[in-house]
Amino acid sequence: MEFACHVTGKTLPAHDLLRFCVSPAGELTPDIGNKLPGAHIWVSARQTCVAALQNSADWHVPEDLPCQVAALLGARARNMLGLARAAGKIVLGFAKVEAALSGGRAAMLVSAHDGAQDGRAKLARKAQAAGVPVLEVFSADELGLAMGRQDVIHSAVTEAQWAAKIDAATRRWQVYIGTAPSEQSGGQK
Protein backbone atom coordinates (compact mmCIF):
# COMPACT_ATOMS: atom_id res chain seq x y z
CA MET A 1 0.00 0.00 0.00
CA GLU A 2 1.16 3.51 -0.76
CA PHE A 3 0.22 6.83 0.79
CA ALA A 4 1.15 10.46 0.24
CA CYS A 5 3.43 12.11 2.78
CA HIS A 6 1.64 15.06 4.38
CA VAL A 7 4.89 17.07 4.46
CA THR A 8 6.57 16.31 1.12
CA GLY A 9 3.57 15.23 -0.95
CA LYS A 10 5.53 12.22 -2.25
CA THR A 11 3.70 8.91 -2.56
CA LEU A 12 5.63 6.20 -0.74
CA PRO A 13 5.08 2.62 0.47
CA ALA A 14 3.59 2.41 3.98
CA HIS A 15 6.83 0.94 5.40
CA ASP A 16 8.63 4.20 4.47
CA LEU A 17 6.04 6.30 6.27
CA LEU A 18 4.85 6.96 9.80
CA ARG A 19 1.18 7.18 10.68
CA PHE A 20 -0.13 9.87 13.00
CA CYS A 21 -3.64 9.96 14.39
CA VAL A 22 -5.55 13.10 15.22
CA SER A 23 -7.20 12.98 18.63
CA PRO A 24 -10.69 14.45 19.17
CA ALA A 25 -8.92 17.41 20.83
CA GLY A 26 -6.88 17.94 17.64
CA GLU A 27 -3.54 16.64 18.96
CA LEU A 28 -1.27 14.70 16.64
CA THR A 29 -0.29 11.32 18.13
CA PRO A 30 2.28 8.87 16.70
CA ASP A 31 0.76 5.52 15.71
CA ILE A 32 3.86 3.35 15.29
CA GLY A 33 1.80 0.15 15.06
CA ASN A 34 -0.67 1.63 12.54
CA LYS A 35 -3.62 0.51 14.66
CA LEU A 36 -5.14 3.56 16.35
CA PRO A 37 -8.66 4.52 15.22
CA GLY A 38 -9.71 7.88 13.87
CA ALA A 39 -8.47 10.44 11.41
CA HIS A 40 -4.84 10.08 10.45
CA ILE A 41 -2.06 11.40 8.25
CA TRP A 42 1.07 9.77 6.84
CA VAL A 43 4.52 11.37 7.04
CA SER A 44 7.88 10.24 5.64
CA ALA A 45 9.76 8.24 8.28
CA ARG A 46 12.45 10.89 8.69
CA GLN A 47 13.02 13.04 11.75
CA THR A 48 13.16 16.19 9.60
CA CYS A 49 9.70 15.49 8.15
CA VAL A 50 8.19 14.90 11.59
CA ALA A 51 9.83 18.11 12.84
CA ALA A 52 8.22 19.97 9.93
CA LEU A 53 4.81 19.14 11.40
CA GLN A 54 5.54 21.80 14.08
CA ASN A 55 4.62 24.42 11.50
CA SER A 56 1.12 23.03 10.97
CA ALA A 57 -1.83 25.14 12.05
CA ASP A 58 -4.20 22.18 11.55
CA TRP A 59 -3.32 20.32 14.78
CA HIS A 60 -1.72 20.70 18.14
CA VAL A 61 1.74 19.19 17.70
CA PRO A 62 3.77 18.40 20.84
CA GLU A 63 7.13 20.21 20.84
CA ASP A 64 9.02 16.99 21.47
CA LEU A 65 7.19 14.95 18.82
CA PRO A 66 10.38 14.09 16.84
CA CYS A 67 12.00 12.81 20.05
CA GLN A 68 8.85 10.89 21.03
CA VAL A 69 8.85 9.12 17.67
CA ALA A 70 12.58 8.30 17.91
CA ALA A 71 12.05 6.80 21.37
CA LEU A 72 9.02 4.79 20.20
CA LEU A 73 10.85 3.39 17.16
CA GLY A 74 13.91 2.47 19.24
CA ALA A 75 11.69 0.80 21.84
CA ARG A 76 9.89 -1.14 19.11
CA ALA A 77 13.21 -2.49 17.79
CA ARG A 78 14.29 -3.53 21.29
CA ASN A 79 10.86 -5.05 21.95
CA MET A 80 11.30 -7.26 18.88
CA LEU A 81 14.46 -8.64 20.49
CA GLY A 82 12.56 -9.32 23.72
CA LEU A 83 9.74 -11.06 21.88
CA ALA A 84 12.19 -13.25 19.97
CA ARG A 85 13.92 -14.11 23.24
CA ALA A 86 10.56 -14.98 24.86
CA ALA A 87 9.77 -17.19 21.85
CA GLY A 88 13.03 -19.08 22.41
CA LYS A 89 14.57 -17.82 19.17
CA ILE A 90 17.63 -16.09 20.66
CA VAL A 91 20.65 -17.65 22.34
CA LEU A 92 22.82 -15.64 24.73
CA GLY A 93 26.47 -15.75 25.70
CA PHE A 94 29.68 -16.06 23.74
CA ALA A 95 29.90 -19.88 23.75
CA LYS A 96 26.26 -20.44 22.73
CA VAL A 97 26.44 -17.78 20.04
CA GLU A 98 29.69 -19.23 18.68
CA ALA A 99 28.09 -22.69 18.59
CA ALA A 100 25.01 -21.34 16.78
CA LEU A 101 27.24 -19.65 14.19
CA SER A 102 29.42 -22.75 13.75
CA GLY A 103 26.39 -25.04 13.54
CA GLY A 104 24.58 -22.93 10.93
CA ARG A 105 21.70 -22.13 13.31
CA ALA A 106 22.27 -18.36 13.53
CA ALA A 107 20.17 -16.09 11.33
CA MET A 108 21.55 -12.86 12.86
CA LEU A 109 24.34 -11.94 15.26
CA VAL A 110 23.36 -9.25 17.77
CA SER A 111 26.26 -7.77 19.75
CA ALA A 112 26.43 -4.85 22.14
CA HIS A 113 28.34 -1.99 20.55
CA ASP A 114 30.04 -1.35 23.89
CA GLY A 115 31.16 -4.94 24.45
CA ALA A 116 34.82 -5.98 24.34
CA GLN A 117 36.20 -5.49 20.84
CA ASP A 118 38.08 -8.81 20.66
CA GLY A 119 35.02 -10.99 21.38
CA ARG A 120 32.76 -8.95 19.08
CA ALA A 121 35.33 -9.08 16.28
CA LYS A 122 35.80 -12.86 16.59
CA LEU A 123 32.05 -13.52 16.37
CA ALA A 124 31.60 -10.95 13.60
CA ARG A 125 34.25 -12.72 11.49
CA LYS A 126 32.45 -16.05 11.97
CA ALA A 127 29.12 -14.42 11.11
CA GLN A 128 30.56 -12.77 8.01
CA ALA A 129 32.07 -16.07 6.84
CA ALA A 130 28.68 -17.73 7.27
CA GLY A 131 26.79 -14.90 5.54
CA VAL A 132 24.99 -13.98 8.76
CA PRO A 133 24.11 -10.28 9.24
CA VAL A 134 25.55 -8.47 12.25
CA LEU A 135 23.59 -5.97 14.34
CA GLU A 136 25.69 -3.77 16.65
CA VAL A 137 23.53 -0.74 17.44
CA PHE A 138 22.42 -1.31 21.04
CA SER A 139 24.41 -1.09 24.26
CA ALA A 140 24.83 -4.01 26.67
CA ASP A 141 22.33 -2.33 29.02
CA GLU A 142 19.74 -1.91 26.24
CA LEU A 143 20.13 -5.52 25.12
CA GLY A 144 19.94 -6.69 28.73
CA LEU A 145 16.71 -4.78 29.32
CA ALA A 146 15.22 -6.07 26.07
CA MET A 147 16.07 -9.69 26.87
CA GLY A 148 15.42 -9.71 30.60
CA ARG A 149 19.06 -10.18 31.58
CA GLN A 150 21.81 -7.98 32.89
CA ASP A 151 24.27 -6.64 30.34
CA VAL A 152 23.87 -8.83 27.26
CA ILE A 153 26.95 -8.61 25.04
CA HIS A 154 26.59 -11.51 22.57
CA SER A 155 23.38 -13.01 21.22
CA ALA A 156 22.19 -14.74 18.09
CA VAL A 157 18.75 -14.91 16.54
CA THR A 158 18.13 -18.50 15.47
CA GLU A 159 15.13 -18.08 13.19
CA ALA A 160 15.12 -16.15 9.90
CA GLN A 161 11.61 -14.73 10.39
CA TRP A 162 12.57 -13.19 13.73
CA ALA A 163 15.82 -11.89 12.27
CA ALA A 164 13.85 -10.18 9.47
CA LYS A 165 11.43 -8.57 11.96
CA ILE A 166 14.27 -7.33 14.16
CA ASP A 167 16.17 -6.04 11.13
CA ALA A 168 13.11 -4.19 9.76
CA ALA A 169 12.28 -2.55 13.10
CA THR A 170 15.91 -1.57 13.73
CA ARG A 171 16.44 -0.26 10.22
CA ARG A 172 13.24 1.81 10.44
CA TRP A 173 14.51 3.42 13.65
CA GLN A 174 17.98 4.00 12.19
CA VAL A 175 16.58 5.57 9.01
CA TYR A 176 14.40 7.86 11.12
CA ILE A 177 17.28 9.11 13.29
CA GLY A 178 19.69 9.23 10.33
CA THR A 179 22.12 6.47 11.30
CA ALA A 180 21.12 3.74 8.84
CA PRO A 181 24.08 1.82 7.38
CA SER A 182 24.64 1.69 3.66
CA GLU A 183 22.75 -1.01 1.80
CA GLN A 184 25.94 -2.53 0.40
CA SER A 185 27.38 -3.46 3.80
CA GLY A 186 25.24 -6.59 4.00
CA GLY A 187 24.59 -6.08 7.69
CA GLN A 188 23.64 -3.63 10.36
CA LYS A 189 27.09 -2.89 11.73
C-alpha positions in Angstrom: 0.0 0.0 0.0 1.2 3.5 -0.8 0.2 6.8 0.8 1.2 10.5 0.2 3.4 12.1 2.8 1.6 15.1 4.4 4.9 17.1 4.5 6.6 16.3 1.1 3.6 15.2 -1.0 5.5 12.2 -2.3 3.7 8.9 -2.6 5.6 6.2 -0.7 5.1 2.6 0.5 3.6 2.4 4.0 6.8 0.9 5.4 8.6 4.2 4.5 6.0 6.3 6.3 4.9 7.0 9.8 1.2 7.2 10.7 -0.1 9.9 13.0 -3.6 10.0 14.4 -5.5 13.1 15.2 -7.2 13.0 18.6 -10.7 14.5 19.2 -8.9 17.4 20.8 -6.9 17.9 17.6 -3.5 16.6 19.0 -1.3 14.7 16.6 -0.3 11.3 18.1 2.3 8.9 16.7 0.8 5.5 15.7 3.9 3.3 15.3 1.8 0.1 15.1 -0.7 1.6 12.5 -3.6 0.5 14.7 -5.1 3.6 16.3 -8.7 4.5 15.2 -9.7 7.9 13.9 -8.5 10.4 11.4 -4.8 10.1 10.4 -2.1 11.4 8.2 1.1 9.8 6.8 4.5 11.4 7.0 7.9 10.2 5.6 9.8 8.2 8.3 12.4 10.9 8.7 13.0 13.0 11.8 13.2 16.2 9.6 9.7 15.5 8.2 8.2 14.9 11.6 9.8 18.1 12.8 8.2 20.0 9.9 4.8 19.1 11.4 5.5 21.8 14.1 4.6 24.4 11.5 1.1 23.0 11.0 -1.8 25.1 12.1 -4.2 22.2 11.6 -3.3 20.3 14.8 -1.7 20.7 18.1 1.7 19.2 17.7 3.8 18.4 20.8 7.1 20.2 20.8 9.0 17.0 21.5 7.2 14.9 18.8 10.4 14.1 16.8 12.0 12.8 20.1 8.9 10.9 21.0 8.8 9.1 17.7 12.6 8.3 17.9 12.1 6.8 21.4 9.0 4.8 20.2 10.8 3.4 17.2 13.9 2.5 19.2 11.7 0.8 21.8 9.9 -1.1 19.1 13.2 -2.5 17.8 14.3 -3.5 21.3 10.9 -5.0 22.0 11.3 -7.3 18.9 14.5 -8.6 20.5 12.6 -9.3 23.7 9.7 -11.1 21.9 12.2 -13.2 20.0 13.9 -14.1 23.2 10.6 -15.0 24.9 9.8 -17.2 21.9 13.0 -19.1 22.4 14.6 -17.8 19.2 17.6 -16.1 20.7 20.7 -17.6 22.3 22.8 -15.6 24.7 26.5 -15.8 25.7 29.7 -16.1 23.7 29.9 -19.9 23.7 26.3 -20.4 22.7 26.4 -17.8 20.0 29.7 -19.2 18.7 28.1 -22.7 18.6 25.0 -21.3 16.8 27.2 -19.6 14.2 29.4 -22.8 13.7 26.4 -25.0 13.5 24.6 -22.9 10.9 21.7 -22.1 13.3 22.3 -18.4 13.5 20.2 -16.1 11.3 21.6 -12.9 12.9 24.3 -11.9 15.3 23.4 -9.2 17.8 26.3 -7.8 19.7 26.4 -4.8 22.1 28.3 -2.0 20.6 30.0 -1.3 23.9 31.2 -4.9 24.4 34.8 -6.0 24.3 36.2 -5.5 20.8 38.1 -8.8 20.7 35.0 -11.0 21.4 32.8 -9.0 19.1 35.3 -9.1 16.3 35.8 -12.9 16.6 32.1 -13.5 16.4 31.6 -10.9 13.6 34.2 -12.7 11.5 32.4 -16.0 12.0 29.1 -14.4 11.1 30.6 -12.8 8.0 32.1 -16.1 6.8 28.7 -17.7 7.3 26.8 -14.9 5.5 25.0 -14.0 8.8 24.1 -10.3 9.2 25.6 -8.5 12.3 23.6 -6.0 14.3 25.7 -3.8 16.6 23.5 -0.7 17.4 22.4 -1.3 21.0 24.4 -1.1 24.3 24.8 -4.0 26.7 22.3 -2.3 29.0 19.7 -1.9 26.2 20.1 -5.5 25.1 19.9 -6.7 28.7 16.7 -4.8 29.3 15.2 -6.1 26.1 16.1 -9.7 26.9 15.4 -9.7 30.6 19.1 -10.2 31.6 21.8 -8.0 32.9 24.3 -6.6 30.3 23.9 -8.8 27.3 27.0 -8.6 25.0 26.6 -11.5 22.6 23.4 -13.0 21.2 22.2 -14.7 18.1 18.8 -14.9 16.5 18.1 -18.5 15.5 15.1 -18.1 13.2 15.1 -16.1 9.9 11.6 -14.7 10.4 12.6 -13.2 13.7 15.8 -11.9 12.3 13.8 -10.2 9.5 11.4 -8.6 12.0 14.3 -7.3 14.2 16.2 -6.0 11.1 13.1 -4.2 9.8 12.3 -2.6 13.1 15.9 -1.6 13.7 16.4 -0.3 10.2 13.2 1.8 10.4 14.5 3.4 13.7 18.0 4.0 12.2 16.6 5.6 9.0 14.4 7.9 11.1 17.3 9.1 13.3 19.7 9.2 10.3 22.1 6.5 11.3 21.1 3.7 8.8 24.1 1.8 7.4 24.6 1.7 3.7 22.7 -1.0 1.8 25.9 -2.5 0.4 27.4 -3.5 3.8 25.2 -6.6 4.0 24.6 -6.1 7.7 23.6 -3.6 10.4 27.1 -2.9 11.7 
